[in-house]
Amino acid sequence: MRIEEIRAYGLRGRTPEGGWSNELQPEDCVHTLIAVRTDSGLVGWGSVFTSEDLVRASLAVLKPLYSGECAIEPERVTEKLHQNTFWLGRGGSITHTISGIDIALWDITGKVMGQPVGRLIGGRYRERVRPYASLLMREPERMAAELLPVKAQGFRAFKIGWGPFGRRDNATDEAIVRSAREAVGAESLLMVDAGASDAYWPQGYKWAVRAAEMLADYNVYWFEEALHPDALQDYVALRRAARIPITGGEVLTRRQAFQPWLEAGAFDIVQPDVTKCGGISEERRIAVMARDHGVRFIPHGWNTALGLAADLHLASAFADTDLVEYLTGSPFIDDIAEGGWRLDADGMLGIPSAPGLGVEVNLDAVAEFARVPVAELRAFTTSNVR
């Protein structure tokens, strides 16, 4: 079974806020779906946290390397793509695009084997996992209005991030967290993401130590991206000083970039993003490396329904990965998966058990967001195995 063609479908029109300095607008494209078609007609889907223009350009560069390759050998094929593109800028848009290809190849492999991806990459330690609702921070007086409707949906774990936190004064920081804790209640998990990968992040180590102390007083479960993403030694010192777990790693790509952070003891929890770090193949290796260094692995997942599906399978394959990120209110999460997602009575999300990623893609929704005729999309992606 060989790779015949790969197409990119950039999502726009309803892009959620992203918390960046130059705030994302609905028409901005930062998430791109990948569809890999084989010579047998079977199609696999992946997701890339990169704009459509960059993904299309990367596919043009990669095409001579993936055309005709075996579609059920994702680790070997994507390693070939990595090895032959170091000189083009390892870790950038090409690596992100390879991530989407890898996810799609695992989707194909699972469909061919008749097994869910999680079983193929390590087994299924669980059939469901707790999703944490991921929301942007607001002004203190607005936090309850953001969180209470989400709590009413059944979520029992929440992460708030970016917004005014760390960008104004200590009193505002604490007021935001106090309001959030009061809204979700003492029984819910509450995580805080400073968003220090934002452009020109203004804070440093001493601010992070003080913030971590404040967060501990509110029983915050972890403190994410507290420091600039290149401040390795500051992260090591913060982890030693803080009373709560320190997390990060969403901007790193490939296992080679994660290795010095894990060896130095920079994180209690590491958070690679499957749509950027190299895909399922690479994230699995990062997770194994983390486990060997006594660090928990919990995926970063500000992406799409296909990215969420990949995270769910990764969570099923690692014994201590008991949380996944769920970007609330995004049609790219809720509408692209046929039938949507459902929390059970315990606030848990079932891990797909069907072959591959186990997600049936809503082609009408993809056509709407990608601005392509649905007939054209169906003609390319409807499986016609022969």
N, C-alpha and C positions, 0 to 999 in steps of 0.2 A: 504494500500500500504506500503510494508515493505522494508527496506534496505536489499538487498541480497548480494552485494559485492561492495567493493571500490578498485579502482586501481589508481596507481600513474604513471604519465608519465613525467619524467624529460626532460627538453628541453636543448639541447646543439648543438654545431656545428656553431651557428651564434649568440652566446651571445654578446650583445652590451657591449661596455665599460661601466664601472660602477663608475669610479672616485675614487676607493678605493686605499689605499696606495700600496697594491700589486694588480696591475691592473688586472681586469678580462680578461681572454683569451676566444676565441670563444668556446673552448671545456669545459669551466667551466659551471657547472649546478647550477644556483641560482634561477631558476623559474621552478616550477613543477605543472603540471595540475592534477586535481583530477576528476575522473569519478565515479559517484555513480549510480549503477544499482539497480533497484527495482525488486521485485518478479513479477511485471506485465510486465517487459521488458523496462519500461521507464528509460531514462538515463538523469542525470543532470551533469553539468560541473562546476568546480570551479578552483581556482588558488591559489598557495601558493608561497610566496617569501622565499623559503628555498630549499636547495638542495634535490635531489631525495633520496639520502641515508637516510637523516634525516626524510623525509616524510614517506618513507617505514617503517622505524623503529617505527615511531610514530603510523602509522596505525596498526602495529602489536600489540602495547600496547593498542590501543583504540578498537580493533576489538570486544572483548567481551562486550563492552559497546554499540556499535552501531549496531551490528548484530541483525536483526529482528526488529529494531526500526521503528516507523512510519516515513515515508519519507516526509510527508507533515506537520510536526510540527517542523520546523527548530529551532525556539527559544528554545523550551523545550528540544529537543534532544541535541543541542550543549551546552546548559547550563548543562545538565547531564554530558557531556564529560568534561566540565570545572570543575564541582564540584568534580568529581571523580579522578582528576589528579593533584590537588594542590601539593601533596607531590612529584610529579615527576619533578617539576620545572616550576611553573606558569610563563607564559610569554615567554617561549622558543619555541623550535621546535614543541612541542605538541600543544601549543596554535596556532602557525602558521598553523599547519596541520588542526586543528579544523576550522580555518578560511576558508580553501578551502572546507571542508565538508559542512560548513554552506552555502557558496555561491551555491554549487551544490544542496543542499536541497531546497533553495529558487528557483533555476531554475526549479526543479521538481514541486514544489508547484505552481509556476506560470503556468506551462504547464498543470497541472491537473485542475487548476481553469480557465484556458483560459484567463489569465490576465498577463500583464507585471509586473515584480517584483515591480517597483516603485509605481504602484497603490496599491499594497498589503501592502506596508510599510509606506504609508502616503499620497498617491495620486500623481497626476501629475500636479505640478505647472507650468511646461514648457514642450514643445515638442522638444526643442533643447537647446544646451548650448554651451558657448564659450570654446573651448579647448585651452590651452596654450602649445605651443611647448616647450618641455623640452630638453635642450641640455647642454653638458659639456662646461665649459669655455676653451678657448684656449689662446695662447699668443695674445696680443692686435692686432698685425698685421694680425692675422688669424681669428679674430672674424667675420668680415664682410663676409668672404668666407663661414663660417659656417651658418650664419643667413640669408643671402640674398636668397639662394635657398629655404629655408623653408618659408620665406616670400612670395616667388613667388608661393608657393603651396596654398596660401590663408590664412595662419595663421596671426592673428592680435594681438596675445598675446604671449609672449616669456619669458621663465625662463632660465637663465644661472647659472651654478653652478659648484662647486668643482674646479678642475684644479689648476692654480697657485694662485687663489684668497686667500688672507690671509696667504699664505705660503712663501711669498718673501718680499715684501715691499709695503708701502702705494702707492707709485707712480705707481707700476704695477697694483695694485687694481683699481685705478682710471682710468688708461689707458684702461683697459679691459672694464670697464663700459662705458667710453666715446665712445669707438669704437662700442660697442653694441648699444648704444642709437643712434649714427649716422646711423648705418645700418638699424635699424628697424623703425626709424623716430619718431617724437614727438607724432604722433597720435596712436602709438601702446603701449600696456601695456608691461612693462619690469619689471621682478622680478629677484631678486638675491638670490641665495642659497649658503651660505658659505660652507656648508657641514661639520659642526663641529662635526658630529658623526664619522668622519674619525678617524682612529687610531692615537693616540697621537696628537690630534689637538693642535697647538702651541699657539693659541691666547686666550685672556681673556676679561673681561668686558670692560676695558678701550679701547682696540682695537675696540670692537664691537660698543661702543658709537661713536668713531671717524668715523668708517666705515658707520654707519647709517647716520651721518651728511653728509658725502660725497654722499651717495646714494640719499638722499633727494634732493640734488642739481641737480641730473639727473632725477628727477621725477620718481624714482623707486617705483613700486606699493607696494612691500613688501620685507622684509629682513628675509630670512628663515635660520633656523639652524645657528644662529650667534654665539652660545655659546655651550659648551659641553652639551650633552643631560641630564646630571644630575644636572646642575647648576641652580636649581629652583630659588633661590633668586636673582641671577644675571639676569635671564630672567625677573623677576618682575621689577627690577631696570631699565633694558634696555627698557622695554616697556614704563615705565614712562618717560624716558629721550628722547626717539627717536621721531622724527617728522614723521616717516613713520611706517606703521603697522609691527609688529613683529609676526612671525609665526614659528610653529614647532610642534612636537609631533609624527613624523613618526616612531620613534623607540619604542614608548610606546605601551603596549598591554592591552586590557580589560579596561572597564570603570573605575575600581578601581584605575588604575594607572593614568588616566587622571584627576580624581576628584581633587586631591590637586593642580594641575597646574591651573585648571579652577577656583578653589576657591581663589587661591592666586593672580589671575590676571596676569598670566605669558604671555598670548598670546592675540593678537588681532584677529588672525585667527588660528584655530586648524586644524591639518592635519593628522588624523589617516589614516593608510594604511589598506584597507579592506582585503588584502591577508596576514596580520600579526596580526591585533588587535583582531581578533575573528570573522571576517566575517561580513556579512551584518547585522545580528542581533545585534552584539555588536556595530558596527559603528553607527547604527541608534540610539542606546541608548546614545552613546558619543555625537552625533550631537544634540540630545534633551537636554542633560546636558549643552552643549556649548551654545545653544540658551538661556537657562534659566539663564546663567551667562553673557549674552550680548556679546558672542564671536561668530564670523562667523565660519562656518564649510565648508572647501574645501578639498576634499580628496587628499591624496598623492597617486600617481599612477605610479611608475616606475616599471611596471610589464608586463602583457600580455593582449591579446584581451579579455579574460574572466574577468580579473581585471578591465579593462577599461569599459566593459559592466556593471559590478557591480557599478562602480563609476557613470556612466551615470544614472542608476536607482536611486541611492542615491541622485544625483543632482536634479532629477525630483521631489523628495519627500520633499525637503526643500526649502522654498521660497527664501532664500538669498544665496543659493549655485549656483552661476552663472558662475563658472569656473571648469574645470576638467583638470588634467594633462595628456598630451599626449607625450609619449616617442617616439620621431621622429626617423625614420630610423631603427626601430627594426622589423625584420620579425615575432617576437613573438607577436607583435601587428598587423602588417599589413597582414600577410599571414594566420594566424590561423582562423580569421573570414572569412567565405566564402564570396567572393565579396569585401572584404576589407572595408575601411571606406572612406567616402566622405565628404569634407567640402562643405557647400553651398556658394552662392555668397557673403554672409555676413561673411564668415569665421566661421560659426557655425557648430556644429556636431549634427545631429539628434539623439534623444534618441530612442532606439528600442521600437517598439510598439507591437511586436509579443509576445506571451505568454512566461513566464519565463524570462531569460536574453535576449531573442530575438535575439540570435546569433546562426547561423548555423555554426558548427565547421567544418573546412576543415580537414578531416581525413588524407588526403594525406600529408598535411603539418605537422600535429602532428606526423604521423608515421616517417616522415623524421627526425624531430628534436628529437623525443624520441627514435629513433633507434629500432623500433619495426616493424614487418611485417604489412602492411596495412590491409591484410586480417584478421589477428588476431584482430586488433583494430576495424575493422568494425564488426566482429562477436560479440565483447563485447559491443560495444556502439550503434549499430544501433537499434533504438527503435522498439520493437515488442510487443506493448501493447496488453494484452489479458485480 
